[in-house]
């Protein structure tokens, strides 16, 4: 599935993946996999996540903060 990410969020996401890859080779790739799997779950089940605010829900990743 294709994902569209805001350019500023994409830059922050790439910086986070680079940070994790510097800590351990391949860990940044694991971050990508986990985040995109979470996005796929959100798309498939949009109302499954607890409310964060009136119009926002929150889906946390398991391995990464």
C-alpha atoms as a printed R data frame, in Angstrom:
   type eleno elety resid chain resno       x      y      z
1  ATOM     1    CA   UNK     A     1   0.000  0.000  0.000
2  ATOM     2    CA   UNK     A     2   1.255  3.465 -0.832
3  ATOM     3    CA   UNK     A     3   1.498  6.049  1.941
4  ATOM     4    CA   UNK     A     4   1.487  9.818  1.681
5  ATOM     5    CA   UNK     A     5   3.446 11.603  4.415
6  ATOM     6    CA   UNK     A     6   3.741 15.341  5.010
7  ATOM     7    CA   UNK     A     7   7.247 16.495  3.939
8  ATOM     8    CA   UNK     A     8   8.190 17.730  7.429
9  ATOM     9    CA   UNK     A     9   6.988 14.494  9.024
10 ATOM    10    CA   UNK     A    10   8.870 12.515  6.388
11 ATOM    11    CA   UNK     A    11  12.110 14.390  7.171
12 ATOM    12    CA   UNK     A    12  11.646 13.719 10.891
13 ATOM    13    CA   UNK     A    13  10.869 10.053 10.190
14 ATOM    14    CA   UNK     A    14  14.003  9.663  8.041
15 ATOM    15    CA   UNK     A    15  16.110 11.318 10.757
16 ATOM    16    CA   UNK     A    16  14.706  8.882 13.316
17 ATOM    17    CA   UNK     A    17  15.472  5.900 11.071
18 ATOM    18    CA   UNK     A    18  19.020  7.189 10.576
19 ATOM    19    CA   UNK     A    19  19.393  7.608 14.356
20 ATOM    20    CA   UNK     A    20  18.313  3.992 14.935
21 ATOM    21    CA   UNK     A    21  20.564  2.687 12.136
22 ATOM    22    CA   UNK     A    22  23.535  4.441 13.781
23 ATOM    23    CA   UNK     A    23  22.726  2.597 17.004
24 ATOM    24    CA   UNK     A    24  22.318 -0.794 15.341
25 ATOM    25    CA   UNK     A    25  22.487 -1.709 11.650
26 ATOM    26    CA   UNK     A    26  19.003 -2.434 10.309
27 ATOM    27    CA   UNK     A    27  17.141 -1.005 13.296
28 ATOM    28    CA   UNK     A    28  16.001  1.996 11.233
29 ATOM    29    CA   UNK     A    29  14.561 -0.422  8.686
30 ATOM    30    CA   UNK     A    30  12.656 -2.104 11.526
31 ATOM    31    CA   UNK     A    31  11.271  1.336 12.430
32 ATOM    32    CA   UNK     A    32  10.025  1.823  8.862
33 ATOM    33    CA   UNK     A    33   8.412 -1.624  8.857
34 ATOM    34    CA   UNK     A    34   6.681 -1.092 12.181
35 ATOM    35    CA   UNK     A    35   5.401  2.405 11.405
36 ATOM    36    CA   UNK     A    36   4.055  1.451  7.981
37 ATOM    37    CA   UNK     A    37   2.415 -1.672  9.442
38 ATOM    38    CA   UNK     A    38   0.729  0.574 12.035
39 ATOM    39    CA   UNK     A    39  -0.436  2.938  9.282
40 ATOM    40    CA   UNK     A    40  -1.905 -0.027  7.378
41 ATOM    41    CA   UNK     A    41  -3.775 -1.119 10.543
42 ATOM    42    CA   UNK     A    42  -5.096  2.417 11.054
43 ATOM    43    CA   UNK     A    43  -6.337  2.548  7.463
44 ATOM    44    CA   UNK     A    44  -8.022 -0.852  7.793
45 ATOM    45    CA   UNK     A    45  -9.526 -0.237 11.264
46 ATOM    46    CA   UNK     A    46  -9.731  3.566 11.695
47 ATOM    47    CA   UNK     A    47 -11.993  3.544 14.758
48 ATOM    48    CA   UNK     A    48 -10.117  0.886 16.723
49 ATOM    49    CA   UNK     A    49  -7.725  3.205 18.504
50 ATOM    50    CA   UNK     A    50  -8.391  5.135 21.730
51 ATOM    51    CA   UNK     A    51  -9.280  8.800 21.483
52 ATOM    52    CA   UNK     A    52  -6.442 11.226 22.077
53 ATOM    53    CA   UNK     A    53  -8.568 14.345 21.609
54 ATOM    54    CA   UNK     A    54 -11.948 15.179 20.079
55 ATOM    55    CA   UNK     A    55 -10.929 14.463 16.455
56 ATOM    56    CA   UNK     A    56  -7.752 12.454 16.990
57 ATOM    57    CA   UNK     A    57  -7.002  8.837 17.870
58 ATOM    58    CA   UNK     A    58  -3.647  7.405 18.906
59 ATOM    59    CA   UNK     A    59  -2.000  4.204 17.704
60 ATOM    60    CA   UNK     A    60   1.313  3.502 19.398
61 ATOM    61    CA   UNK     A    61   4.081  1.329 18.000
62 ATOM    62    CA   UNK     A    62   5.258 -1.625 20.067
63 ATOM    63    CA   UNK     A    63   9.063 -1.329 19.771
64 ATOM    64    CA   UNK     A    64   9.658  2.355 19.212
65 ATOM    65    CA   UNK     A    65   8.547  5.405 21.165
